[in-house]
Amino acid sequence: MKAVVIEQYGDKHQLKEKELDQPVPDENQVVVELHATSINPIDWKLREGYLKEMLDFDFPIILGWDAAGVIKEVGTAVEKFKVGDRVFARPETTRFGTYAEYTTVDEHLLAYLPENVSFEEAAAVPLAGLTAWQCLVDFAEIQEGDRVLVHAGSGGVGHYAIQIAKQKGAYVATTASGKNKEWVENLGVDRFINYKEEDFTEVLSDYDIVLDTLGGEIQEKSFKVLKEGGRLPSIVQPPEESLTEKYGVKADFIWLEPSGEKLSKLATMMQEGDLVSVVGHRFDLTEEGLKEAHALSESHHAKGKIIIKIK
């Protein structure tokens, strides 16, 4: 099968197109023929070697964490899925990622893909959508009427977080650049903040939840807009414990735990039109395509999600 791999850590030029053997499923796995995948910041962070202490992978590494396609083979113990099913998933693997024509996925991580949702739309969701869900629903326990600030609402996690928060009945503010104002507001945002023109700490206060997607100074300043008892999930770095105590809030660094069950809930939202994927960029599954996609992701100026077309 065709795959794009890295054989050592480094810059985007480490991405190499190779022919590899098609994976064979364990008894509780399926083989998915991939139609699309997407790019996430963890891809190039792993490529650079930033995560080698956390993720012990053996080279060559097939990067990629989002799978959407059709089941081509099932393991002997698989019960809920069959060959031909349209599925999507955030695989949990140390070897076969999703920059490839085929990958293996554990059965409990799979979700059925609604017929009215395309493979490209679905491929955008697993890592970013599940991250947003885990931050807002599992950690922050979002409730109807909560006031929620989502940083970088035009990003992958951000644009799903806006929609999940609105579906839960929250009032949502977001920060983004002015060029993204219209489409971000179309997701249901109640208060748009152009971060180049406004300081969010001067216009917001008494918020229940802040989703930190940026870290650094933005994370530190975010404590100021939370009410006592507020929640601050971060997908970038652990919040300072001294600040959580000072402001009387609940804050933590969230590392995604993939779940087919929770992905099925996002699938229902997609089927009903409550969750859409904003796909701003598409590239092919080639060495050059992946290099361009990584460069765009590293620029932090991608609109919505970056999709890799496979089939």
C-alpha positions in Angstrom: 0.0 0.0 0.0 1.0 3.6 -0.5 1.9 5.5 2.7 3.8 8.6 3.7 6.2 8.0 6.6 9.0 9.5 8.6 12.2 7.5 9.2 13.7 9.9 11.7 12.6 13.1 13.5 13.0 16.5 11.8 11.4 19.0 9.6 8.7 18.4 6.9 11.4 17.1 4.5 11.4 13.9 6.6 8.1 13.0 5.1 8.7 10.2 2.5 6.3 8.3 0.2 6.8 4.6 0.5 5.2 1.2 -0.5 4.5 -0.8 2.6 2.7 -4.1 3.4 -1.0 -3.7 4.1 -1.7 -4.1 7.9 -3.2 -7.3 9.3 -5.8 -6.9 12.0 -5.6 -8.4 15.5 -8.6 -10.3 16.7 -10.3 -7.2 18.0 -9.4 -4.9 15.1 -10.6 -4.1 11.6 -8.7 -3.0 8.6 -10.1 0.3 7.1 -9.6 1.3 3.5 -9.1 5.0 4.0 -10.9 7.6 1.9 -9.6 10.6 3.8 -7.7 11.7 6.8 -6.8 15.1 8.3 -3.9 17.1 9.7 -3.6 18.0 13.4 -0.8 19.9 15.2 0.2 16.7 17.0 1.3 15.3 13.6 4.1 17.8 13.1 4.9 18.0 16.8 5.5 14.2 16.7 7.5 14.6 13.4 9.8 17.2 15.0 10.4 14.9 18.0 8.7 17.1 20.6 6.6 14.1 21.8 9.2 11.3 21.7 9.3 11.1 25.5 5.5 10.6 25.7 5.0 8.5 22.6 7.5 5.7 22.1 7.1 4.8 18.4 9.4 2.7 16.2 10.5 3.9 12.8 9.3 4.1 10.2 6.3 6.0 11.6 3.1 6.5 9.6 1.7 9.7 11.1 -2.0 10.7 11.2 -4.8 10.3 13.8 -8.0 10.6 11.9 -9.6 7.8 9.9 -12.6 7.8 7.6 -13.3 5.0 5.2 -14.8 1.5 4.6 -14.0 -1.7 6.5 -12.2 -4.2 4.3 -11.3 -6.9 6.8 -12.4 -7.8 10.4 -10.7 -9.6 13.1 -12.0 -12.9 14.5 -13.4 -11.4 17.7 -15.1 -8.3 16.1 -18.8 -8.4 16.7 -20.4 -5.0 15.9 -18.9 -4.2 12.5 -18.6 -6.0 9.2 -16.9 -5.7 5.9 -18.4 -2.8 3.8 -19.4 -0.6 6.8 -18.7 3.1 6.4 -16.8 4.2 9.6 -14.6 6.8 11.1 -12.3 6.8 14.1 -9.4 8.2 16.0 -7.2 5.1 16.0 -4.9 4.3 18.9 -1.8 3.0 17.3 2.0 3.0 17.6 2.7 1.8 14.1 -0.1 2.3 11.5 -1.2 5.9 11.3 -3.6 7.3 8.7 -1.3 8.8 6.1 -1.8 5.6 4.2 -4.3 3.7 2.0 -5.1 1.2 4.9 -5.0 1.3 8.7 -6.1 -0.9 11.6 -8.5 0.3 14.2 -9.6 -1.3 17.5 -13.3 -2.1 17.4 -14.2 0.0 20.5 -12.8 3.1 18.8 -15.0 2.9 15.7 -18.2 4.8 15.0 -20.6 4.3 12.1 -20.5 7.1 9.5 -24.0 8.5 8.7 -24.9 8.2 5.0 -25.4 12.0 4.7 -21.9 12.8 5.8 -19.0 12.6 3.4 -15.7 10.9 4.2 -13.8 14.2 4.0 -16.2 15.8 6.5 -15.9 12.8 8.8 -12.1 12.6 8.6 -11.9 16.1 10.0 -13.8 15.2 13.2 -12.2 12.4 15.3 -9.2 14.0 17.1 -10.4 17.6 17.1 -14.0 16.9 17.7 -13.4 14.4 20.5 -10.9 16.9 22.1 -13.5 19.6 22.1 -16.1 17.2 23.6 -13.7 15.9 26.3 -12.8 19.5 27.3 -16.4 20.9 27.4 -18.6 18.0 28.3 -16.4 15.6 30.2 -14.1 18.0 32.0 -16.0 21.3 32.2 -19.4 19.6 32.5 -21.0 22.3 30.4 -24.6 23.2 31.2 -27.3 25.1 29.5 -26.8 28.9 30.1 -23.1 28.6 30.7 -20.9 31.4 29.3 -18.1 29.9 27.3 -15.0 31.5 25.8 -13.4 29.5 23.0 -9.9 30.7 22.0 -9.0 30.4 18.3 -12.5 29.6 17.2 -11.4 29.4 13.5 -9.1 26.4 14.3 -9.8 22.7 14.2 -10.7 22.2 17.9 -12.1 25.7 18.2 -14.8 25.5 15.5 -16.1 22.1 16.9 -16.1 23.5 20.4 -18.3 26.4 19.4 -20.8 24.1 17.9 -20.8 21.7 20.8 -21.2 24.5 23.3 -24.1 26.0 21.3 -25.8 22.6 21.0 -25.6 22.4 24.8 -27.3 25.8 25.1 -24.4 27.9 26.1 -23.6 31.6 25.3 -20.4 31.5 23.3 -17.6 34.0 22.8 -14.6 33.4 20.6 -11.3 35.0 19.6 -10.1 34.9 16.0 -8.8 37.2 13.3 -11.1 39.5 11.5 -10.8 37.6 8.2 -12.6 34.6 9.8 -15.4 36.6 11.4 -18.2 35.8 9.1 -17.9 32.0 8.9 -17.1 31.7 12.6 -20.2 33.7 13.5 -22.2 31.4 11.2 -21.4 28.6 13.6 -23.5 30.4 16.2 -21.1 32.6 18.1 -22.7 35.2 20.3 -19.7 37.4 20.8 -16.8 37.6 18.2 -13.6 39.1 19.4 -11.0 40.2 16.8 -7.9 39.5 18.8 -5.9 42.0 16.8 -8.2 44.8 17.8 -9.6 43.9 21.2 -8.2 42.5 24.4 -10.6 39.8 25.5 -9.9 40.5 29.2 -11.3 44.0 28.8 -14.6 43.0 27.3 -15.4 39.7 29.0 -15.9 38.7 32.7 -17.7 36.2 34.9 -17.4 33.3 32.4 -18.1 29.7 33.4 -15.6 28.1 31.0 -12.6 29.1 29.0 -11.2 26.6 26.4 -7.5 27.3 26.1 -6.1 26.3 22.7 -3.2 28.7 22.7 -1.3 28.5 26.0 1.3 30.9 27.2 0.3 34.5 28.0 -3.3 33.8 26.6 -3.8 31.0 29.1 -2.5 33.1 32.0 -4.8 36.0 31.1 -7.8 33.7 30.7 -8.0 33.2 34.4 -9.1 36.8 34.8 -12.3 36.3 32.8 -13.5 33.3 34.8 -15.9 33.5 37.7 -15.0 31.7 40.9 -15.7 28.0 40.4 -15.1 28.3 36.6 -13.3 25.7 34.5 -10.3 26.1 32.3 -9.4 23.0 30.1 -6.2 23.5 28.1 -5.1 21.4 25.2 -1.7 23.1 25.1 0.0 23.0 28.5 -0.8 22.4 32.2 -2.2 25.5 33.8 -0.2 27.0 36.7 -1.5 25.5 40.0 -0.9 28.9 41.7 -3.3 30.6 39.4 -6.0 27.9 39.9 -5.8 28.5 43.6 -5.7 32.3 43.3 -8.8 32.5 41.1 -10.6 29.5 42.7 -11.2 27.7 39.4 -10.8 24.1 38.1 -8.1 23.9 35.4 -6.2 21.1 33.8 -4.3 19.9 30.7 -6.5 17.6 28.6 -4.9 14.7 26.7 -7.4 13.0 24.5 -8.7 9.6 25.3 -10.3 8.2 22.1 -13.7 6.7 22.3 -16.0 5.2 19.7 -19.0 5.8 22.0 -18.4 9.5 22.2 -17.6 9.7 18.5 -21.0 8.2 17.9 -22.5 11.1 19.7 -20.7 13.5 17.4 -21.9 11.4 14.4 -25.5 11.9 15.6 -24.9 15.7 15.7 -23.4 15.6 12.2 -26.4 13.5 10.9 -28.8 16.1 12.4 -26.9 19.1 11.1 -25.8 20.3 14.5 -22.1 19.7 13.8 -20.4 20.7 10.5 -16.8 20.4 9.5 -15.3 23.5 8.0 -12.7 22.2 5.5 -10.5 25.0 4.4 -7.8 23.1 2.6 -7.3 19.9 0.8 -4.2 18.0 -0.3 -3.5 14.6 -1.9 -1.8 11.6 -0.2 1.6 12.3 -1.7 5.0 13.3 -0.3 4.6 16.8 -1.7 1.0 17.1 -0.5 1.8 16.2 3.0 4.8 18.6 3.1 2.5 21.4 2.0 -0.2 20.4 4.5 2.3 20.3 7.4 3.7 23.7 6.5 0.2 25.2 6.5 -0.6 23.6 9.9 2.7 24.9 11.4 1.8 28.4 10.2 -1.2 28.5 12.5 -3.2 30.2 9.8 -5.3 27.3 8.5 -9.0 27.9 8.2 -10.9 25.1 9.9 -9.5 21.7 9.0 -6.8 20.5 6.6 -7.9 17.3 4.7 -5.9 14.7 3.0 -7.7 13.0 0.1 -6.8 9.3 -0.2 -9.5 7.8 -2.4 
